[in-house]
Amino acid sequence: MQEKNLLKIALISSLLGLLILYLISNIMQIKEYGAENIIPDNEDDFIKIKGVVSNVVDKEKVAVIKILQPKELTVLLFKKDNKTMPVKQGNEIEVIGKVNQYENKNEVIADKVRVVR
C-alpha cells in the first residue's frame, strides 16, 4: 500500500513542478529594445532586439554582425565548434544577448541568434 502512495505523491509533485515551471516561463520575458533605446545604464542587461543584417564578418571563433534598425548596432556571436554562420546580409534576425560597452559604443554579446526571414 505504501508503494502506491509514494507513486501517487511522486506523480502529483512532478506534475505540479512542471506546471509551476510553465507558469514561470510565461511570466519571465526578456524586454525587447530598439537600438536607439539602449543606454549605458542597460550594460549587463539581457535584451531582445530585431533588425536587418547590414554586414557579417565571419571569423573562426566569432561572428561580427551589424544590424540596422533606425540606428546601426554591432552584435558579437562567439561560435561553438567553428560552425559557419547561417546569417547573411539582408536577413532579418532576432538577437537575445547582453548589452556591453566597447569604445563608448553599445554592442550586444549574443547568446542566441535566430533568423526571422
Secondary structure by P-SEA (a helix, b strand, c coil): caaaaaaaaaaaaaaaaaaaaaaaaaacccccccccccccccccccbbbbbbbcbbbbcccbbbbbbbccbbbbbbbbbccccccccccccccccbbbbbbcccbbbbbcccccccc
